[in-house]
Amino acid sequence: MNSVGVAVIGYGLAGSVFHAPLIAAEPRMRVAAVVTGSARRAAQAEREHPGVRVLPDADALFADLSGIDLVVIATPNRTHAPLAQRALAAGVAVVVDKPFAVTSADAEALVAQADRDGLPLTVFQNRRWDGDFRTVGHLINTGELGEVRRFESRFERWRPVPKGGWREVGDAADGAGILLDLGTHLLDQALTLFGPVRSVYCELDCRRAGIRTDDDAFLALTHESGVRSHLWMSAVTPRLGPRFRVLGSAAGYVVDGLDPQEAALRAGRRPGEPSWGTVDSTEWGTLGADPGSRPIPTLPGNYLAFYTAMADTVLHGAPVPVDPRDAVTALHILETARASAASDAARAV
């Protein structure tokens, strides 16, 4: 095998914007099949990936996996674990969009199945390759912050009128709500930087009329290292806070805004174009201690690195880019967080 045939199940935002363009940009991969029940999205897939095989449902894909070495699951949350289970049973490598599963029990079962069958399984935690997150990691690793004491991270939006999709009107079985959506990214980043958590406190609210699940959430984590992480995710924030504020014994780092790669992908730009993933100097964060600070260049973001690593996994047996056990740990913490919110008290993890 010298190239990887990829089937993308689901061609909504996740499949068409985040996965397929990155797969197509990796020279050793090709979008060989797309599964979608939408005629409009089928036409879009055929236009964007000439020669692609478009199938109406997952049954049609699993009935004929010829030419498919990797299945990417970019469907609604409640289908992630069942589809991943089917793909593993069919003997192919699997990438699951986040959240990995709706429950930690489902996630553990998937990892056990992949281990038993010796198949690559990973989760698409693309925010590990955000430029601002890479910059935070660099500042920690070089010691420029000193000993990190507090880590603040936010994904906030101002959407006072609900859009009405399943993420807002769905229930727990659907994997709806902002905690499992944006919180999955924020928690993964905190765990990647600072390691295991010993306790969690959570506040969950449903602020808007007409929705059935959380749209405003806060997590306070105490890591075993002693670092405290404060994570905000919200659809009802009229004034957005900084993306990151990291406070150390020697200096602090503050940066606003979002990594530009999502907006670039939505606009039709692709990795490999000049200045991909770079941030203009007017949007750099600042490092220092009051009253002095200085701008710090934001490292380039690189979502393509996920699929570059995944090609190495399938072709050469390299480790997967994201250990799925990390997602199991995160889901367990999120379940503990919900229990904390229900009891209005911190919980041991």
C-alpha positions as CSV (number, residue, x, y, z in Angstrom):
1,M,0.0,0.0,0.0
2,N,1.4,3.4,-1.0
3,S,-1.8,5.5,-0.6
4,V,-4.7,5.5,1.8
5,G,-8.3,5.3,0.5
6,V,-10.5,7.2,2.9
7,A,-14.3,7.0,3.3
8,V,-15.9,10.0,5.0
9,I,-19.2,9.2,6.6
10,G,-21.2,12.4,6.9
11,Y,-20.7,15.5,4.6
12,G,-22.0,18.3,6.8
13,L,-19.8,20.9,8.4
14,A,-17.4,18.4,9.9
15,G,-17.0,16.1,6.9
16,S,-16.9,18.7,4.1
17,V,-15.0,21.5,5.9
18,F,-12.7,19.9,8.5
19,H,-12.0,16.4,7.2
20,A,-12.3,16.0,3.4
21,P,-10.1,19.1,2.6
22,L,-7.4,18.0,5.0
23,I,-7.5,14.4,3.6
24,A,-7.2,15.7,0.1
25,A,-4.3,17.9,1.0
26,E,-2.3,14.9,2.3
27,P,-0.4,13.5,-0.8
28,R,-0.7,9.9,0.5
29,M,-4.4,10.0,1.0
30,R,-7.5,10.4,-1.2
31,V,-11.2,10.9,-0.5
32,A,-12.4,7.6,-2.1
33,A,-15.9,7.6,-0.8
34,V,-18.4,9.9,0.9
35,V,-21.6,8.8,2.7
36,T,-24.4,11.3,2.7
37,G,-28.2,11.1,2.3
38,S,-28.4,14.6,1.0
39,A,-28.6,15.1,-2.8
40,R,-27.2,18.6,-2.4
41,R,-24.2,17.3,-0.4
42,A,-23.7,14.4,-2.7
43,A,-23.3,16.9,-5.6
44,Q,-21.0,19.0,-3.5
45,A,-18.8,16.0,-2.8
46,E,-18.6,15.0,-6.4
47,R,-17.7,18.5,-7.4
48,E,-15.0,18.9,-4.7
49,H,-13.5,15.4,-5.1
50,P,-13.8,14.2,-8.7
51,G,-14.1,10.4,-9.0
52,V,-15.3,10.0,-5.4
53,R,-17.8,7.2,-4.8
54,V,-20.9,8.7,-3.2
55,L,-23.1,6.4,-1.1
56,P,-26.6,7.1,0.4
57,D,-26.0,5.4,3.8
58,A,-23.5,3.6,6.0
59,D,-25.0,0.2,5.1
60,A,-24.0,0.8,1.4
61,L,-20.5,1.6,2.5
62,F,-20.0,-1.4,4.7
63,A,-21.5,-3.7,2.1
64,D,-18.5,-2.8,-0.2
65,L,-15.3,-1.5,1.4
66,S,-13.2,-2.2,-1.6
67,G,-10.4,0.5,-1.9
68,I,-11.1,1.8,1.7
69,D,-8.3,1.7,4.2
70,L,-9.6,4.3,6.7
71,V,-13.1,5.3,7.7
72,V,-13.7,8.8,9.1
73,I,-16.9,9.3,11.1
74,A,-18.2,12.9,10.9
75,T,-21.9,12.3,11.8
76,P,-24.1,13.4,14.7
77,N,-22.7,12.6,18.1
78,R,-25.1,9.7,19.0
79,T,-23.9,7.7,15.9
80,H,-20.2,8.0,16.6
81,A,-19.7,4.9,18.7
82,P,-22.1,2.6,16.7
83,L,-20.4,3.5,13.4
84,A,-16.9,3.2,14.8
85,Q,-17.9,-0.2,16.1
86,R,-19.0,-1.3,12.7
87,A,-15.9,0.0,11.0
88,L,-13.6,-1.8,13.4
89,A,-15.6,-5.0,12.9
90,A,-15.1,-4.6,9.2
91,G,-11.3,-4.5,9.8
92,V,-10.4,-0.9,8.8
93,A,-8.7,2.0,10.6
94,V,-11.0,4.6,12.1
95,V,-11.0,8.3,12.8
96,V,-13.9,9.6,15.0
97,D,-14.7,13.2,15.1
98,K,-15.1,14.6,18.6
99,P,-16.7,13.8,20.9
100,F,-15.3,10.2,20.6
101,A,-18.6,8.8,22.1
102,V,-21.5,10.1,24.1
103,T,-20.5,8.1,27.2
104,S,-17.2,6.9,28.7
105,A,-18.5,3.4,28.7
106,D,-19.1,3.4,25.0
107,A,-15.6,4.9,24.5
108,E,-13.9,2.3,26.6
109,A,-15.7,-0.5,24.6
110,L,-14.4,1.0,21.4
111,V,-10.8,1.1,22.6
112,A,-11.1,-2.4,23.8
113,Q,-12.4,-3.6,20.4
114,A,-9.6,-1.8,18.6
115,D,-7.0,-3.3,20.9
116,R,-8.4,-6.7,20.5
117,D,-8.4,-6.5,16.7
118,G,-5.1,-4.7,16.4
119,L,-6.7,-1.8,14.4
120,P,-5.8,1.9,14.5
121,L,-8.4,4.0,16.2
122,T,-8.1,7.7,17.0
123,V,-10.2,10.9,17.7
124,F,-10.0,14.1,15.7
125,Q,-8.8,16.6,18.4
126,N,-7.7,19.1,15.8
127,R,-7.5,21.9,18.4
128,R,-4.2,20.4,19.5
129,W,-2.8,22.0,16.3
130,D,-4.3,25.5,16.9
131,G,-1.5,28.1,16.6
132,D,-2.4,29.8,19.9
133,F,-2.4,26.5,21.7
134,R,0.9,25.6,20.2
135,T,2.2,29.0,21.4
136,V,1.0,28.3,25.0
137,G,2.8,24.9,25.0
138,H,6.0,26.5,23.7
139,L,6.0,29.2,26.4
140,I,5.4,26.5,29.1
141,N,8.2,24.3,27.7
142,T,10.7,27.1,27.4
143,G,10.0,28.2,31.0
144,E,9.1,31.8,30.0
145,L,6.0,31.7,32.2
146,G,7.8,30.2,35.2
147,E,5.7,27.8,37.1
148,V,2.2,27.8,35.7
149,R,-0.4,28.3,38.4
150,R,-3.6,29.1,36.5
151,F,-4.8,28.3,33.0
152,E,-7.9,30.1,31.6
153,S,-9.4,29.0,28.3
154,R,-12.6,30.1,26.5
155,F,-14.8,29.2,23.6
156,E,-17.5,31.8,23.8
157,R,-20.1,32.9,21.3
158,W,-23.0,35.4,21.1
159,R,-26.0,33.5,19.7
160,P,-29.0,34.7,21.6
161,V,-31.4,33.1,19.1
162,P,-31.0,29.3,18.8
163,K,-30.4,27.8,15.4
164,G,-32.6,24.8,16.2
165,G,-30.2,22.0,15.3
166,W,-29.9,18.8,17.3
167,R,-27.0,20.2,19.3
168,E,-29.5,22.6,20.9
169,V,-32.8,20.8,20.8
170,G,-31.4,17.2,21.3
171,D,-31.1,15.4,24.7
172,A,-28.4,13.5,26.5
173,A,-28.8,10.4,24.3
174,D,-28.0,12.7,21.3
175,G,-24.9,14.0,22.9
176,A,-26.3,17.5,22.7
177,G,-25.1,20.5,24.7
178,I,-22.2,22.8,24.8
179,L,-20.3,20.9,27.5
180,L,-19.9,17.9,25.2
181,D,-19.4,20.1,22.1
182,L,-16.9,22.9,22.9
183,G,-16.0,21.5,26.3
184,T,-14.5,18.4,24.6
185,H,-11.9,20.7,23.0
186,L,-11.2,22.8,26.0
187,L,-10.8,19.8,28.3
188,D,-8.5,18.0,25.9
189,Q,-6.2,21.0,25.7
190,A,-6.0,21.4,29.4
191,L,-5.2,17.7,29.9
192,T,-2.6,17.8,27.1
193,L,-0.8,20.7,28.8
194,F,-1.1,19.9,32.5
195,G,-2.0,16.2,32.8
196,P,-4.3,14.3,35.1
197,V,-7.1,15.9,37.1
198,R,-7.9,15.1,40.7
199,S,-11.1,17.2,41.1
200,V,-13.6,19.0,39.0
201,Y,-16.3,21.7,39.7
202,C,-18.9,22.5,37.1
203,E,-21.7,25.0,36.5
204,L,-24.2,24.2,33.7
205,D,-27.1,26.4,32.6
206,C,-29.7,26.4,29.8
207,R,-30.1,30.1,29.2
208,R,-32.2,30.4,26.0
209,A,-35.9,29.6,25.5
210,G,-36.6,26.7,23.2
211,I,-33.6,24.5,23.8
212,R,-33.3,21.4,26.0
213,T,-29.7,21.2,27.0
214,D,-26.8,23.3,28.3
215,D,-25.7,26.4,26.4
216,D,-23.5,28.0,29.1
217,A,-20.9,26.1,31.1
218,F,-17.9,26.6,33.4
219,L,-15.4,24.0,34.5
220,A,-12.8,24.4,37.3
221,L,-10.2,21.6,37.3
222,T,-7.5,20.9,39.8
223,H,-4.7,19.0,38.2
224,E,-2.6,16.6,40.1
225,S,0.3,18.9,39.4
226,G,-1.4,21.7,41.3
227,V,-2.3,23.8,38.2
228,R,-5.8,25.0,38.2
229,S,-7.6,25.2,34.8
230,H,-10.7,27.4,34.4
231,L,-12.7,26.6,31.2
232,W,-15.6,28.6,29.9
233,M,-17.9,27.6,27.0
234,S,-21.0,29.5,26.1
235,A,-23.4,30.5,23.3
236,V,-24.7,33.5,25.3
237,T,-21.7,35.7,25.9
238,P,-22.3,39.3,24.6
239,R,-18.7,40.3,25.5
240,L,-16.1,37.7,24.7
241,G,-13.2,37.0,27.1
242,P,-9.6,36.2,26.0
243,R,-9.1,32.9,24.3
244,F,-6.2,32.1,26.7
245,R,-5.0,33.7,29.8
246,V,-2.1,31.7,31.4
247,L,-0.6,32.9,34.7
248,G,2.8,31.8,35.9
249,S,5.2,32.6,38.6
250,A,7.3,34.7,36.2
251,A,4.9,36.1,33.6
252,G,1.5,35.8,32.1
253,Y,0.3,35.3,28.5
254,V,-3.0,36.6,27.1
255,V,-4.3,36.1,23.6
256,D,-7.7,37.0,22.0
257,G,-9.5,35.7,19.0
258,L,-9.6,32.2,17.4
259,D,-7.1,30.2,15.4
260,P,-7.7,31.2,11.7
261,Q,-7.7,27.7,10.2
262,E,-11.5,27.0,10.7
263,A,-12.4,30.3,9.0
264,A,-10.0,29.6,6.2
265,L,-11.4,26.1,5.6
266,R,-14.9,27.5,5.6
267,A,-13.9,30.1,3.0
268,G,-12.5,27.4,0.7
269,R,-8.8,27.9,1.4
270,R,-6.6,24.8,1.8
271,P,-3.4,23.8,3.6
272,G,-0.4,24.4,1.6
273,E,-1.4,27.9,0.5
274,P,1.0,30.7,1.4
275,S,0.8,31.8,5.0
276,W,-1.6,28.9,5.9
277,G,-2.3,29.0,9.7
278,T,-0.4,32.2,10.4
279,V,-1.8,35.1,12.5
280,D,-1.2,38.7,11.7
281,S,1.1,40.6,14.1
282,T,-1.8,42.8,15.1
283,E,-3.5,39.7,16.6
284,W,-0.5,38.3,18.5
285,G,-0.8,37.7,22.2
286,T,1.2,39.4,24.9
287,L,3.7,38.1,27.5
288,G,4.9,39.8,30.6
289,A,4.1,41.0,34.1
290,D,2.4,44.3,34.8
291,P,3.2,47.1,34.1
292,G,5.2,45.7,31.2
293,S,4.4,43.2,28.4
294,R,5.5,42.5,24.9
295,P,3.9,40.9,21.8
296,I,4.7,37.3,21.2
297,P,4.4,35.8,17.7
298,T,1.7,33.1,17.4
299,L,3.1,29.9,16.0
300,P,1.4,28.7,12.8
301,G,-1.5,26.4,13.2
302,N,-1.4,23.1,11.3
303,Y,-4.5,20.9,11.2
304,L,-3.0,19.0,8.3
305,A,-0.5,17.5,10.8
306,F,-3.3,15.2,12.1
307,Y,-3.8,13.5,8.8
308,T,-0.1,13.5,8.0
309,A,0.4,11.5,11.2
310,M,-2.6,9.3,10.3
311,A,-1.1,8.4,6.9
312,D,2.0,7.3,8.7
313,T,-0.2,5.2,11.0
314,V,-2.0,3.4,8.2
315,L,1.0,3.0,5.9
316,H,3.8,2.4,8.3
317,G,2.3,1.4,11.7
318,A,3.3,4.6,13.4
319,P,1.3,5.6,16.6
320,V,-2.0,7.3,16.0
321,P,-2.0,11.1,16.3
322,V,-4.3,11.2,19.3
323,D,-4.5,8.3,21.8
324,P,-8.2,7.4,22.1
325,R,-7.6,6.7,25.8
326,D,-7.2,10.4,26.2
327,A,-10.8,10.8,25.0
328,V,-12.0,8.1,27.5
329,T,-10.4,10.1,30.3
330,A,-12.0,13.3,29.1
331,L,-15.4,11.8,28.9
332,H,-15.1,10.4,32.4
333,I,-14.2,13.9,33.6
334,L,-17.2,15.4,31.8
335,E,-19.5,12.9,33.4
336,T,-18.1,13.8,36.8
337,A,-18.6,17.4,35.9
338,R,-22.3,16.9,35.2
339,A,-22.6,15.2,38.6
340,S,-20.8,18.2,40.1
341,A,-23.3,20.6,38.4
342,A,-26.2,18.6,39.7
343,S,-25.0,18.7,43.3
344,D,-23.5,22.2,43.2
345,A,-20.2,20.8,44.6
346,A,-16.8,19.8,43.5
347,R,-16.2,16.1,42.7
348,A,-13.1,13.9,42.9
349,V,-12.2,12.3,39.6
